[in-house]
Amino acid sequence: MHPFKLIEKPESQRETYLVRIIGIANDGVYVVKATRYSKQQFESKTITALQELLKTQHDVSEFQNWEINLPYADDPVHELESVEVEYTDETGKVWDVEVDYGQYDEDEDDE
């Protein structure tokens, strides 16, 4: 017997996206911000802002878009360490999401 149990995602967390952003603050501290978005909000607004954030290639000191909640310590983070996105479908299954922000070669789709 394990000292824990697995629990299905509640209805309120189904058909939602979880965005986990890890940033580095000025003092070198890693700061994590996790935000859950409804499917409609993520697919209509947040995904565009997230693509814009990922295009910054780590330096987020000048990034300003109110759709994305960047991690914050005493000061806003200045460097992006990583971004993870998960989608929980209507059955409660969790999927990793790969965000296309222009890093894929368009010719790969033709193969």
N, C-alpha and C positions, 0 to 999 in steps of 0.2 A: 504494500500500500504506500502511495506517495504522500508526502506531507502537503499536498496541494490538490486542487481539482480544476479541471478545465470547464469553463462556462461559455455557453454560446453568447455571441454578441446580442445585446438587447435590440429590440425593434428600432429604438431611437438612434442607433449607430449603424443601421443598415442603409444601404444606398448613400453612403457618405465617403468622403475622401479625408484622409488624415495626412497632413503635411508636417513633416518634422524637419526643422532647419537647425543646423549646428553652425554656430559662428564663433569667431574669436574676437574678444574684446581687447582694448588697448593694453591691458596688463597681462595679456597672454592667457586669460581664462577662457575656457570653452563654455559657451552658453547655448542651451537648447530651448527651442520654442516649438511646441506642438499645437497645431490648430486643426480642428475638425470642421469641414465645410459640407454643406448639403450638396447633393449631386448637381442640382440646378445652378447653384452659386459657383461651384468649382468649374463646371463646363462652360458657363457663360462669361465669367469674369476672371476668376482666380487663375485659370490655366494661362491666360495671356500674360498676366503679371508675373507668374512663375517662370515662364519662358524668358521674359525680359530680365528677371533676376539671374537666371542661369547663364545668360549671355554675358554678364558682367565679368565672368571668369575669375571669381573669387573676391575682387575688390568691390565691396558693397558700400563704401563710405559715402558715395554720391547717389545711391539708389533711393528713390522716393516713389513709392506706389502704395496707396492706402489699402489695396486689396491683400497685400502680404504683410503678415506680422513678423517682423524680424526680431531675433532674440535681442535682449537688452539687459545689460548688467548696470553698472553705475553710469555708463555711457552706451550708446548703440554699438553693436559690433561693427567692425571695420572690414573683416575678412570672412568669406564664406568657406566653411570647411566641407559641408555636405548638405544635400537636400534629399530626403527620402519621402516618397509618396506611396500611400496604400489606399486601395479602394475596397470597401466592404460591400458586397453585392446584396441582393434582396434575400438570399438564403443564409447570409452570415459568413460566407466564404470570403477570406481576405486575399487580395491580389496585390502584387507589387506593380507599380506604375512607372514606366519609363517615359519621361517627358522629352519630346522632340523639340529642341530649341535651335535646330540647324546644325547639330553636330553629326548627323547622318548624311552620307553621300546619297544624293537623289538617284544616282544610277543603280544603287543596291536594290531598289524596288523593282527594277526591270529584270533582274536575274531570277 
